Amino acid sequence: MNINDLRSIGRSLFKEIQAERYAPGRKIPIGVGAAGDKTFPVDSLAEEIILAGLKALKEPLTIISEEMGVIELNNGGPRVLIDPIDGSRNAVAGIPFYCTSIAFSNGETLGEVSLSYVINLANSDEFWAEKGSGAWLNGRQIHAQEDGIFSLVFYEAPVPDKDIPAIIPLLFRSRKTRCLGATALDLAYLASGAASVFVTPSLSRSFDFAGGWLLVKEAGGVITDTSGAQIENTILGLERSSSLLAAGNLQLHRKALELLSGGK
């Protein structure tokens, strides 16, 4: 598997998912995925397109997907983590901020992810990263923010009454904040320098952030949990496993950690 294989899948996704944006019944759940969240028609369609593309490679792969769970192709092999639609609620509401995230790993932990691909399904922006080779947006190499100013902070708050109070000190110090609703895409745009920091106190699943993790690292950023602990040993699976704090550089990350821990 290489980035061209993933970009080919991405082109198919963008073409097909765009047509579903205003489809009748798009807001009605059709079941519950393996990870426990509601499945909408757009989630199922995206997963079918991705699986068809991966099956066509005829490679031994172990797929971990939000909807269908664990699937072994050709008796299984390296892990492929898939979030068919990250930002499903945005997608079914017609809000143009949702994506597909795919990450390839030679092992069982986050630190062994070696290839990632995220496509913004609203505008076709393509992000990809290869371990040791940098991060890219639409064919242009990208770099995370280099200065220490909290220009823009992205956050997610799945449990608002708990999450928002926990991050208020950081939000107060930012010039601007955004809660956009798609973790993989938040991390991808942070890797491009669009945001200073991304934070979510609630636990996320590895398929939510595996692709974004490699993008941030390869773009020169820093990503840990909200206590500053490394997440490279996170087991790749369906379980909720880690909070997230990503920053464009070490200076921003240290300042964000201080604020989250009660400093000023």
Buried (B, 14 or more C-beta within 10 A) or exposed (E): BEBEBBBEBBEBBBEBBEEBBEEEEBBEBEEEBBBEBBBBBBBBBBBBBBBEBBBEBEBEBBBBBBBBEEBEBEEEBBBBBBBBBBBBBBBBEEBEBBBBBBBBBEEBBBBBBBBBBBBBBBEBBBBBBBBEEBBBBEEEEBBBBEEBBBBBBBBBBBEEEEBBEBBEBBBEBBEEBBBBBBBBBBBBBBBBBBBBBBBBBBBBBBBBBBBBBBBBBBBBBBBBBBEBEEBEEBEBBBEBBBBBBBBBBEBBBBBBBBBBEEEE
